[in-house]
């Protein structure tokens, strides 16, 4: 067990060293390529002037954070003021009651239909007829 762990560690370290060597070689090749193809363009301090005129990122991040907090607070106050959560819970409660009433009516109507003797007799006779037709069709298919 200890021998296998050492072998795995040495294999991993060899692979890491090989990847670092390839990366270093690639880096040297890229540096030499760009050094050969470099072209200096005189901008007379234009880049420095542009960079100095840009606003700092710290101010932007601070303003963005303040804006996010303000929007969240406004959203929470609107939700609390309009009582959205209370109205949503009341609506869901009413939907649940309506669904329970609908299904209870369906079950009662189904019990009335099945409870009547002539309806139950018609259902049983219909099932027997369907079974007989199915059996007849199977026998006819077997003959062919």
NORLIN-V616249 format. One record per backbone hydrogen bond with DSSP energy under -0.5 kcal/mol. NH is the residue of the N-H (numbers start at 1). CO is the residue of the C=O. E is the energy in kcal/mol with one decimal. If there is no record, write none. Layout:
# NORLIN-V616249
NH&CO&E  NH&CO&E
This chain:
# NORLIN-V616249
5&1&-1.8  6&2&-2.0  7&3&-2.1  8&4&-2.5  9&5&-2.5  10&6&-2.4  11&7&-2.3  12&8&-2.4  13&9&-2.4  14&10&-2.2  15&11&-2.2  16&12&-2.5  17&13&-2.4  18&14&-2.4  19&15&-2.4  20&16&-2.4  21&17&-2.3  22&18&-2.4  23&19&-2.4  24&20&-2.5  25&21&-2.5  26&22&-2.7  27&23&-2.3  28&24&-2.3  29&25&-2.2  30&26&-2.4  31&27&-2.4  32&28&-2.3  33&29&-2.1  34&30&-2.6  35&31&-2.0  36&32&-1.8  37&33&-1.5  38&35&-0.6  42&40&-0.5  46&43&-1.6  49&45&-1.9  50&46&-2.4  51&47&-2.5  52&48&-2.2  53&49&-1.4  54&50&-0.9  60&56&-1.2  61&57&-2.7  62&58&-2.3  63&59&-2.5  64&60&-2.7  65&61&-2.3  66&62&-2.3  67&63&-2.6  68&64&-2.4  69&65&-2.3  70&66&-2.4  71&67&-2.4  72&68&-2.4  73&69&-2.4  74&70&-2.5  75&71&-2.5  76&72&-2.5  77&73&-2.3  78&74&-2.3  79&75&-2.3  80&76&-2.4  81&77&-2.7  82&78&-2.5  83&79&-0.6  84&79&-1.7  87&83&-2.3  88&84&-2.5  89&85&-2.4  90&86&-2.4  91&87&-2.3  92&88&-2.4  93&89&-2.2  94&90&-2.2  95&91&-2.4  96&92&-2.2  97&93&-2.1  98&94&-2.6  99&95&-2.4  100&96&-2.2  101&97&-2.4  102&98&-2.5  103&99&-2.4  104&100&-2.0  105&101&-2.2  106&102&-2.1  107&103&-2.4  108&104&-2.4  109&105&-2.5  110&106&-2.4  111&107&-2.3  112&108&-2.1  113&109&-2.4  114&110&-2.6  115&111&-1.9  116&112&-1.3  120&116&-2.1  121&117&-2.4  122&118&-1.9  123&119&-2.1  124&120&-2.3  125&121&-2.5  126&122&-2.2  127&123&-2.0  128&124&-2.3  129&125&-2.4  130&126&-2.3  131&127&-2.3  132&128&-2.4  133&129&-2.5  134&130&-2.2  135&131&-2.4  136&132&-2.5  137&133&-2.4  138&134&-2.1  139&135&-2.1  140&136&-2.3  141&137&-2.2  142&138&-1.7  143&139&-1.3  144&140&-1.1
